[in-house]
């Protein structure tokens, strides 16, 4: 496996690059509902659905902006070798087809949690269409919970939608978190239980987007960034200005 090598300066640079350029270029708005940090202190596992290449970068932006915890994220080793700079942001790897390496990754994750760190996991194992059901989690997440005496688990759902704008809107929902005792269930039961909980949260999140796709009525969704207009937005604004000032014939 490949371990993380967090670098404070590089994380700051990456955050600024995304804040001032990357996210504005690719998203119209980004919204978040819920607090990143849990109410109780201690080891925390964040479990998120995985429907886009952007998931990790958006979550990194949230943790850098809103969290006081030390975050690490589990990433497929093929992707981490392709983008090795993610190690400096806190990414570490797993080889899903190598049982021995999976054990090493789980052990590394346990050590992070026991030292008070926070670990982010995408237990679907790969990018899945956001409407795919039912959720199927890799069993590693069940093992990770089962070996913890006391751990906070926070569910995180991400949704991407195109509406009246050229750029998409991303929204993220973070629940309040629940403190679990790993010995309450075995690995298989934990895996199934957590999959159903996140699946339900994603479904509720999706309905909220359908009812209010521009997030104008739900005050619980807060903007992470100011709106970033696209070429079509400026063109529409220009047309409205022309119509406003065109005299009647």
N, C-alpha and C positions, 0 to 999 in steps of 0.2 A: 504494500500500500504506500501511498504518498501522504506524508504528514503535512499539516499546515505550517506556514512560516509567516505569521502575521507581521506586517510592517506598518507602523503608525503613519509615517510620512506618505507611503504609497496609498494607504486607505484614505487619507485626507485628500490627496491628489485625485483619486478616483471619484470621491464624493463630489468634489468641486467640478470635475469634468462632466459628470452626469447632471449635476444641478444646473449648470450654466449652458450646457450644450446638448448632451445626448438625449436626455428625457424630453427636453423641449422640442427637439427635432423630430421625435418619434411619437409623442403623445400629446393630445389636446389637453387633458387633465389627468391627474392621478389623485385618487381619494383613498382615505383610510378610515376605518371605523374600529374603535377599541384601542386599548393601551398595549404597547409592545412589552413592557416589563410586567411581570406578575405581581400580585399583591404581596405574596409571601416571598421572602428571600430564600435562596437555595438553588440547587440544580434544576434546570428547566429544559424540557424538550419541546421544540416547536415542530408540529406536524402540518405540512402544507400540501395542497394539491399541486400537480405539475402539468400545466396546460400550455406553457409557452417558454421559449428561450429566455424571455425577459424576467421570469420569476425570480431567479437568484439576484439579479441586479437591482430589481425593485425592493426586494427584502433587505439587501445590503443598505440601500438608501434609507430605509426606515430605521434600521438599527443604528446607523451612524447619526441620524438626526434626532431620534426620540429615546434611545435606550442608554442606560448606564451600565449594562451588563457586558460581559466578554463573550462574543458570539463566534461560533464555528458552524460550518455547513458541510454536509456530506454530499459528495459529487462523484459521478461515475468516473472511473480512472481514465477512460478513453477521452472524455471531455476535458479532464484536468491536464492531461498530457498535451492536448491541443491548445489549451489556454492556460499555461502554467502560472501566469500572473495571478490567477485566482487564489493560489496558495497564500499570497501576501494579504489577501482579504479575509483569510480564515478558512479556506476550503481544504478538505482532506478527502481522500479517495476510497473507493471500494471497487473490487473486481467481482462482479456479480456471478461469474461463472467459475470462480476459484474458491472452493470452500475454505481452504486454509487462509487465504487472504481475507475472506469475509470475517473469519474469527479474529484476525488481527485488527480489522477495522472496528469490530464491535468492542474489542478490548480497549482500543484507543478511545473510543467514544465513552466507555465507562470511566476511564481515567479522567477525561475532560469533565464529566459530570461530577465525579467525586471531588474534583478540585474546585467546584463551584462555577464551572463554565456553563454556557448555554449551547445546545446543539440543535441545529436545524436539519430536518429530514424530509425528503420527498419519497415516502414509502411506496408510491405507485411504481417507482423504479425507472420510469422513462416518461417522456412527454406524452400525455394522453389528451384526446379531444375533451374539452371542458364539459361536454354533454354526455360523455360515455358513462354508462351505468351497467352493473354495479361496480363500486370501487373494489379493486383487488390489491392488497398490500403485500409487500415482501415480508417474510416472517421475521426479518432482522429487527423490525421495530418492536415486535412482541417480545423478543428476547431482551432487547435493551430495557424495556419497561420492567420486565420480570426480575431483573437482577438489581433493581433499585429499591432500597428500603422506603424511601420517601422522595418523590420527584413531582414537580409541577409539569403538567402537560397543557400546552396552549395550542388550540387548533387555529390554523390560518388558511383562509380561502381567498383565491385570486380569481378575478373575472375580467375579461376584456370584451369591449363592445364597440361597434361602429354605429354612430347615429347620424346626426345632421352635419357632422364635420368630417373633413378628409382624414384627420388623424383619429386613432382610437382613444377611448377613455379606459383607463385601468382602475379597478377598485379592489381594495384589500380589506378583509374583515378578520379581526383578531379577537378570539373569545376571551373571557375572563380568566380562564385556566382552572384546572382541577388538580388537587394534590392526590396522587395515587400511591398506594403501597403495592409494590411489585408482586409480592407473594399472594395477593388476593386472587390472581388468575394465572394460568399457565401461558406459555408463549402463544399457542394457537388461539386461545380465547382472547388474549389481549389484541392480537392482530385483527381478528374479526370485529371486536368491540370498537376499536379505534377507527377502523374503516367505515363503519356505519355512522359513527358520530360525525366524522368529517364530511361524509357524503350528505348527511342531513343539513349540515351548516352550509355547504356549497349550494344545495337546492334552495334554501331560504335566501341566501345571498342572490342567487339568480332571479328569484321572484322580485326582490327589492329593485334590481336593475331594470326588470321589465316594467314595473310600475312607475319608476322614476329614472329613466335612462340618463338624464342630465344631472341627477343628484341635486335638484333645486329645492325639493320639498323635505328631504330627510336631513335634519340638522346634525344627526350623529355621524354622517360621513363628512370628514374634514379634508380640505384640499392639501395635498402634500406640495404641490407646485402651482404657480399661477397658470392661467390658461395660455396655451401656446398656439397662436393662430397659424393656419396653413395658407397656401396660395389661394385656395378656394374661399376661405374666410375673408381675406383681404379683397378679393374680387367681388364677393357679395356685398361687402361694406361699400366698395366703390360704386356699385350699381345703385344701391340705395341712395347714396349721395347724389348721383346723377339724376335720379328720378325726383329727388327732393328739390333740386335747383332748376330743373327743366321747366321753362314757362309754358303755360297752356297755349295750345295752338288755336 
